[in-house]
Amino acid sequence: MPCSSKRNFCRQTMPSFIHEDDKNGRLIEKASLNRKPQLPQHFVDAYLDEMDQSKSDPSSTFSKENLIFSVGELIIAGTETTTNVLRWAILFMALYPNIQGQVQKEIDLIMGPNGKPSWEDKCKMPYTDAVLHEVLRFCNIVPLGIFHATSEDAVVRGYSIPKGTTVITNLYSVHFDEKYWRDPEVFYPERFLDSSGYFSKKEALVPFSLGRRHCLGEQLARMEMFLFFTALLQRFHLHFPHELVPDLKPRLGMTLQPQPYLICVERR
């Protein structure tokens, strides 16, 4: 759940983001224009159904205002993050054509040149899986993870942490800790493969945070990344125009984004 500072940020920015042209929520109304109660077609319909059912409950948190915040958070957490992972993945495939070639070789073997990418293929494509995991490790899309707050007083390694303390996890330091990763500054997908070439999960990789409040959209994000990535490389070869290698220093924002770059896409 968002901490108070994030909630304040959303309260200040989300209404103007969702209501850019109409303060009264015309976008949400348009999305539910053909709504049939109890037959939801999308998230907004389902939320409005819950609002209708909880009208008589004074403790209910279902409201138009919270609907705006929820939609905004879905956009930030569910769109920007996955998009930036794919932007980094495209950049690194162009930067390392040998790795790109290995991924395409595996795609051709499992999916074929015209087959439809399927989530079920993932378990048969260890190298592609390893590449996507190395992108998640190396690029640290959300370097400080999801903010937490202590629900009660706690003691950690002798330090007293009062109830209500905001806890920020430095996932960036975990993903570049030499204790867990050999040559962490090197983009090396093979670190996620065992000696037999099978995918090997690493406990030190935590891009979606940890615990009961880890990213709720992890499974959906992994599925989207795999399907978009394989569909793209199945059909196209990626390279930089005129060997113009972009700056790899990330841009700071809601997530760590790659600098704007040019890419050439050629049909295979």
Buried (B, 14 or more C-beta within 10 A) or exposed (E): EBBEEBBEBBEEEBBEEBBEEEEEBEBBEEBBEEBEEEEBEEEBBBBBBEBEEBEEEEEEEBEEEBBBBBBBBEEBBBEBBBBBBBBBBBBBBBBBBEBBEBBBEBBBEBBEEEEEBEEEBBEEBBBBBBBBBBBBBBBBBBBEBBBBEBEEEEEEEEEEEEEEEEBEBEBBEBBBEEEEBEEBEEBBBBBBBEEEEEBBEEEEBBBBBBEEEBBEBEEEBBBBBBBBBBBBBBBBBBBBEEEEEBEBEBEEEEBBBBEEBEBEEEEE
